[in-house]
Amino acid sequence: MEGRPCPLCLELEEFDREYQAILVGLAEQRRGILESINQRHDTFIQRLPPELASQVFAFCLPQQASFDSDPLFIPLLWDELKNSGITPFNIVLGSICRSWRRVAWSTPNLWSMLPIRLHLFDKQTRADLTLEWLGRSSQIPLNVAVAFDAKMTPEELKEENVDRWKPLIDIANRCSSRWRILNVDVPELVHSYIVGNGEATSILECLKVGDTYTNQRFSTGFSLTNSLPMPSKLVSSTLPLRSIIIGWSNLTSVRINDTFLDECLVLLQRACRLTTFVIDSDGLSSGRDESLPAPSPTIHQTLQRLDIFEILETQTAAQFLDFLTLPSLVDLSYDSEYNSLDNVLAFLQRSCCILTALYIMTNDDLNHFSRLVLASQAGLQSLENLVYHGDVDGLLPFLNRPPNEQDGSMFLPNLHSIEIWDDQKAWSGLADLFLSRPLNSLSIHLQTYINRKDDIWWVDKETALRFHDLIEIGRDIKIMGRLQGDSGEIRDLLPWFIKARMSETRNTD
């Protein structure tokens, strides 16, 4: 009635204060006990000098994905098998105890991978965490991955929302002089804000740019203010090559899609040190870039690997090989459906190259493969690795062919590794390959699920036992596929086939 708590209420307030103080004291005592437990249980890390403990932590980091992978699937943030997010491993190390946290927080190598996932919510919290992450990396080179969060759609990354996602881009730009790897997979609008910090210094080695989500060709490109990066690796999708402002002379590896024939030829003329050139699915677009000169024949002296396997334009693919002469080529991948035999043979004869690896899809046109090998014996006699996508039953007679009676020559005599993509379900003659040639490795890739009950006959008893014996003496043999009822993970099914067949044999005995 006097506007004040009654005596009982005051007594409760005093009790609560004492109660909270006791809880705080007990919590402190508990932390002290936990610290003692950690020191007693951790007989290794806490006994090491901090420099060695840091090195041990660095060894524990998961292996980084290749820089050309999707930024959303970098190992620090995503479990590909479970298709779910995971806690970054550097955070896990710091959550164990205080001493581990001190080591983890002061080990820059644990923070060299800077993931930036654009999100419209809690932008200040994300910006603060990103700045703290960046601060722990000190001044070491960075692997920066930029993508938009899986909860967003590209439509949300609009100009009217720029203030909600641009702060994270600004943080990435701030450290551009430390970018060693830059992996960007965002829509064109966001891409246009990635311009660096204006410093002339650049240590960029690997660059991936584009938008694989919408797969729409950009009208803008990639350029850093006041800086000309000189990367050795480039992966580009949806960007015109002429709009990627980099030094081309240092490139050794390029993977591109959605580009024109004349762009590819100009790239080969500029990238004089290139050794690997891969054109991805639907890579060559129809038409040409009118801002570039007309295509002209190109001789490239250092290119060793050319992959045009997934070019789907018949005329375009043939034209591309017609323009090329590659004397150093050792690894070629192509599809016979979109590259005529005459076109390929003319290219190989003109290049005078000696292939050691060939990936060919024959689309059941074994005549193409056999004529290719027979017509270019000199160029394929050194072939060591064959990846064959087609009819195995038709291939085996060629590979098991006895030596020539006149000169003793063998069909592909140096073949050491064969990779077969096939669902023909009959491989009884594959074990004979290890008898007729110096074969060390055989892998079969299945594109359909294996039924545990009905598909055991895909490998007969004799072949299973022979495969088992070959593995015992050190041969590398695999049948890669998926079992029905499993998680869908691709794995080696040969042990399952062998076990099932050997068990069946014992039961019969």
QUICOR-V278338 format. One record per helix or strand of 3 or more residues. SS is the DSSP state (~ for helix, > for strand). FROM is the first residue (numbers start at 1). TO is the last residue. Records with the same first field share a line. If there is no record, write none. Layout:
SS = FROM-TO, FROM-TO
This chain:
~ = 7-41, 45-47, 50-60, 71-73, 89-94, 98-105, 108-111, 123-136, 154-156, 159-174, 176-178, 188-191, 241-243, 261-270, 314-322, 341-351, 366-375, 377-380, 392-399, 430-436, 456-458, 461-472, 494-508
> = 113-118, 142-148, 179-185, 206-210, 233-237, 253-257, 276-279, 305-307, 331-335, 357-361, 385-389, 417-421, 441-450, 476-483
